[in-house]
């Protein structure tokens, strides 16, 4: 079943010049990039995007990190895109991620783990709509 998922290449990965390497891994995996842009999140945007974590103790640090530099957001399409991208990313903790995954190759720690991806189709729809409108979706 063809579906969409959402991706963020996080500030630490952008700063370290890893955008091209990560996008190549995404493309090589068969995920098609439908929309993409680089932006710098405002505090309000980061708080809104991560609102589900508002009551968690790490919320403030997460927001601070996500506004610390530019990010690359994208919409990916494939059969079972959510599951495929989650597999490509690897475990949240790079130390526990499988070899060959984005987080194993490029993640530094649980927070600075190079990328974010939607955890399910409903979340993907919400996350895509947070950053993209229909005119920005191509191909």
Residue frames as qw, qx, qy, qz and C-alpha x, y, z in Angstrom:
[[0.000, 0.888, 0.460, 0.000, 0.00, 0.00, 0.00],
 [0.401, 0.427, -0.023, 0.810, 1.52, 3.33, -1.10],
 [0.385, -0.848, -0.344, 0.121, 1.67, 5.81, 1.75],
 [0.241, 0.784, -0.207, 0.533, 3.47, 8.95, 2.85],
 [0.696, -0.522, -0.301, 0.391, 5.76, 9.47, 5.78],
 [0.014, 0.977, -0.075, 0.197, 7.56, 12.49, 7.17],
 [0.822, -0.042, -0.175, 0.540, 11.26, 13.01, 7.82],
 [0.099, -0.983, 0.144, -0.048, 13.40, 15.60, 9.55],
 [0.746, 0.217, -0.288, 0.560, 17.15, 15.69, 9.16],
 [0.485, -0.810, -0.271, 0.188, 17.99, 17.21, 12.52],
 [0.033, 0.984, -0.172, 0.015, 20.22, 20.24, 13.26],
 [0.541, -0.601, 0.546, 0.220, 23.30, 18.26, 14.27],
 [0.724, 0.197, 0.584, 0.310, 23.26, 16.25, 11.02],
 [0.398, 0.882, 0.184, 0.174, 22.77, 19.39, 8.92],
 [0.214, -0.927, 0.301, 0.066, 25.61, 21.12, 10.77],
 [0.603, -0.410, 0.639, 0.247, 27.92, 18.14, 10.19],
 [0.288, 0.512, -0.535, -0.607, 27.22, 18.19, 6.43],
 [0.288, -0.026, 0.957, -0.002, 25.34, 14.88, 6.35],
 [0.586, 0.432, 0.222, -0.649, 22.25, 15.94, 4.37],
 [0.539, 0.493, -0.540, -0.419, 23.52, 14.47, 1.08],
 [0.125, 0.221, -0.962, 0.097, 24.57, 11.18, 2.69],
 [0.353, 0.214, 0.745, -0.524, 21.20, 10.78, 4.43],
 [0.607, 0.495, 0.009, -0.622, 19.21, 11.70, 1.30],
 [0.408, 0.417, -0.764, -0.278, 21.23, 9.15, -0.69],
 [0.075, -0.026, 0.961, -0.266, 20.37, 6.46, 1.85],
 [0.494, 0.385, 0.460, -0.629, 16.70, 7.43, 1.59],
 [0.582, 0.537, -0.298, -0.533, 16.73, 7.36, -2.22],
 [0.262, 0.363, -0.888, -0.106, 18.72, 4.13, -2.37],
 [0.259, 0.058, 0.876, -0.404, 16.16, 2.46, -0.10],
 [0.018, 0.380, 0.822, 0.424, 13.40, 3.07, -2.64],
 [0.036, -0.733, -0.505, 0.455, 11.65, 5.87, -0.75],
 [0.334, 0.553, 0.371, 0.668, 10.62, 8.64, -3.16],
 [0.174, -0.344, -0.288, 0.876, 11.00, 12.26, -2.05],
 [0.139, 0.709, 0.649, 0.237, 7.68, 14.03, -2.73],
 [0.046, -0.940, -0.059, -0.333, 8.54, 17.36, -1.07],
 [0.739, -0.240, -0.231, 0.586, 11.55, 18.83, 0.70],
 [0.111, 0.881, -0.024, 0.459, 12.79, 22.09, 2.16],
 [0.547, -0.044, -0.464, 0.696, 15.41, 23.45, 4.52],
 [0.248, -0.798, -0.170, -0.523, 14.21, 25.75, 7.26],
 [0.234, 0.167, -0.649, 0.704, 15.01, 26.97, 10.72],
 [0.394, -0.601, -0.689, -0.096, 12.25, 26.21, 13.20],
 [0.186, -0.603, 0.202, -0.749, 11.03, 28.96, 15.48],
 [0.085, -0.118, 0.828, -0.542, 10.50, 28.12, 19.13],
 [0.620, 0.172, 0.291, -0.709, 6.72, 28.23, 18.57],
 [0.738, 0.333, -0.454, -0.373, 6.96, 25.85, 15.58],
 [0.368, 0.260, -0.866, 0.217, 9.12, 23.38, 17.51],
 [0.274, -0.020, 0.690, -0.670, 6.82, 23.53, 20.54],
 [0.713, 0.244, 0.041, -0.656, 3.81, 22.94, 18.32],
 [0.661, 0.345, -0.632, -0.211, 5.39, 20.07, 16.43],
 [0.410, 0.116, -0.843, 0.329, 6.52, 18.32, 19.62],
 [0.472, -0.391, 0.151, -0.776, 3.41, 19.25, 21.66],
 [0.881, -0.168, -0.397, -0.195, 2.72, 15.54, 22.25],
 [0.717, -0.006, -0.481, 0.505, 5.83, 15.57, 24.50],
 [0.085, -0.742, 0.060, -0.663, 4.95, 18.81, 26.34],
 [0.702, -0.638, 0.104, -0.297, 4.62, 17.12, 29.74],
 [0.940, 0.018, -0.162, 0.301, 7.79, 15.05, 29.37],
 [0.524, -0.744, 0.067, 0.409, 10.94, 16.15, 31.25],
 [0.559, -0.116, 0.434, 0.696, 12.99, 16.39, 28.03],
 [0.345, 0.801, 0.477, 0.109, 10.56, 18.74, 26.22],
 [0.070, -0.964, 0.075, 0.246, 12.48, 21.97, 26.89],
 [0.419, -0.505, 0.611, 0.443, 15.81, 20.49, 25.83],
 [0.537, 0.338, 0.709, 0.307, 14.23, 18.97, 22.71],
 [0.259, 0.919, 0.296, 0.006, 12.77, 22.32, 21.64],
 [0.226, -0.864, 0.307, 0.330, 16.07, 24.09, 22.37],
 [0.522, -0.214, 0.710, 0.422, 17.93, 21.53, 20.26],
 [0.487, 0.517, 0.659, 0.246, 15.48, 21.64, 17.34],
 [0.181, 0.972, 0.149, -0.002, 15.75, 25.45, 17.05],
 [0.549, -0.643, 0.292, 0.447, 19.57, 25.38, 17.34],
 [0.133, -0.389, 0.615, 0.672, 20.14, 25.24, 13.58],
 [0.572, 0.276, -0.351, -0.688, 18.59, 24.50, 10.21],
 [0.592, 0.028, 0.795, -0.131, 16.72, 21.25, 9.54],
 [0.277, 0.161, -0.667, -0.673, 15.67, 19.54, 6.32],
 [0.580, 0.181, 0.619, -0.497, 12.06, 18.37, 6.30],
 [0.257, 0.215, -0.726, -0.600, 10.71, 16.03, 3.64],
 [0.806, 0.114, 0.291, -0.503, 7.77, 13.91, 2.63],
 [0.040, -0.330, 0.909, 0.252, 8.62, 10.39, 1.53],
 [0.803, 0.183, 0.041, -0.566, 6.44, 8.00, -0.47],
 [0.239, 0.290, -0.914, -0.151, 6.57, 4.24, -0.95],
 [0.763, -0.295, -0.515, -0.257, 4.66, 1.09, -0.23],
 [0.758, -0.538, -0.308, 0.201, 4.63, 0.89, 3.58],
 [0.343, 0.707, -0.191, 0.588, 6.65, 4.13, 3.73],
 [0.482, -0.755, 0.234, -0.378, 6.31, 4.59, 7.51],
 [0.930, -0.294, 0.214, 0.052, 7.62, 1.12, 8.32],
 [0.808, 0.398, 0.007, 0.434, 10.33, 1.29, 5.66],
 [0.175, 0.782, -0.222, 0.556, 11.66, 4.65, 6.83],
 [0.643, -0.668, 0.261, -0.267, 11.57, 3.62, 10.48],
 [0.964, -0.064, 0.146, 0.214, 13.64, 0.56, 9.56],
 [0.610, 0.580, -0.056, 0.537, 16.09, 2.72, 7.62],
 [0.173, -0.841, 0.221, -0.463, 16.44, 5.17, 10.52],
 [0.561, 0.081, -0.731, 0.381, 17.12, 2.48, 13.12],
 [0.496, -0.602, -0.569, 0.263, 16.54, 2.59, 16.87],
 [0.109, -0.972, -0.092, -0.188, 16.23, 5.99, 18.56],
 [0.522, -0.742, 0.381, 0.179, 19.42, 5.31, 20.49],
 [0.554, 0.683, -0.455, -0.143, 22.22, 5.07, 17.92],
 [0.149, -0.479, 0.849, -0.166, 24.11, 2.67, 20.22],
 [0.567, 0.109, 0.770, -0.272, 21.20, 0.22, 19.86],
 [0.630, 0.597, -0.066, -0.492, 20.54, 0.83, 16.15],
 [0.906, 0.139, 0.365, 0.165, 21.26, -1.88, 13.61],
 [0.408, -0.334, 0.476, 0.704, 24.31, -1.65, 11.38],
 [0.223, 0.253, 0.660, 0.672, 23.65, 0.18, 8.13],
 [0.047, -0.823, -0.566, -0.012, 20.90, 2.41, 9.52],
 [0.171, 0.802, 0.018, 0.573, 20.98, 6.21, 9.44],
 [0.503, -0.816, 0.128, -0.255, 21.17, 6.54, 13.21],
 [0.904, -0.272, 0.146, 0.296, 23.91, 3.90, 13.57],
 [0.665, 0.379, 0.130, 0.631, 26.03, 5.62, 10.92],
 [0.195, 0.556, 0.041, 0.807, 25.38, 9.25, 11.85],
 [0.526, -0.764, -0.243, -0.285, 23.68, 9.49, 15.26],
 [0.217, 0.529, -0.557, 0.603, 25.62, 10.82, 18.25],
 [0.065, 0.043, 0.803, -0.590, 23.14, 10.07, 21.06],
 [0.153, 0.525, 0.830, -0.112, 19.40, 9.69, 21.70],
 [0.166, 0.820, 0.238, -0.494, 18.68, 13.39, 21.06],
 [0.186, 0.724, -0.447, -0.490, 21.29, 14.06, 18.38],
 [0.651, 0.005, 0.757, 0.065, 20.34, 10.97, 16.38],
 [0.193, -0.138, 0.615, 0.752, 20.43, 12.60, 12.93],
 [0.277, -0.166, -0.587, -0.742, 16.78, 12.15, 11.92],
 [0.439, 0.156, 0.599, -0.651, 13.12, 11.95, 12.89],
 [0.249, -0.067, -0.773, -0.579, 10.43, 9.92, 11.19],
 [0.645, -0.230, -0.029, -0.728, 6.71, 9.47, 11.68],
 [0.234, -0.208, 0.907, -0.283, 5.66, 6.59, 13.95],
 [0.381, 0.373, 0.842, -0.088, 2.48, 5.72, 12.05],
 [0.215, 0.446, 0.594, 0.634, 0.28, 6.73, 9.11],
 [0.178, -0.882, -0.431, -0.069, -1.95, 9.03, 11.20],
 [0.457, -0.708, 0.064, 0.534, 1.06, 10.79, 12.71],
 [0.457, 0.013, 0.492, 0.741, 2.60, 11.06, 9.24],
 [0.112, 0.707, 0.550, 0.430, -0.50, 12.82, 7.90],
 [0.317, -0.913, -0.209, 0.147, -0.40, 15.32, 10.78],
 [0.538, -0.532, 0.252, 0.604, 3.35, 15.92, 10.47],
 [0.414, 0.279, 0.539, 0.678, 3.25, 16.33, 6.68],
 [0.007, -0.828, -0.459, -0.322, 0.41, 18.86, 6.98],
 [0.457, -0.786, -0.116, 0.401, 2.35, 20.77, 9.67],
 [0.384, -0.519, 0.359, 0.674, 5.10, 21.66, 7.19],
 [0.125, -0.048, 0.692, 0.709, 3.72, 21.22, 3.66],
 [0.568, 0.417, 0.259, -0.661, 0.67, 22.19, 1.63],
 [0.803, 0.335, 0.493, 0.007, -0.65, 20.30, -1.41],
 [0.480, 0.869, -0.111, -0.042, 1.04, 22.71, -3.86],
 [0.124, -0.762, 0.635, 0.003, 4.44, 21.69, -2.46],
 [0.730, -0.091, 0.677, -0.023, 3.87, 17.99, -3.09],
 [0.429, 0.605, -0.458, -0.490, 5.30, 16.83, -6.42],
 [0.199, 0.358, -0.893, -0.184, 5.77, 13.70, -8.49]]
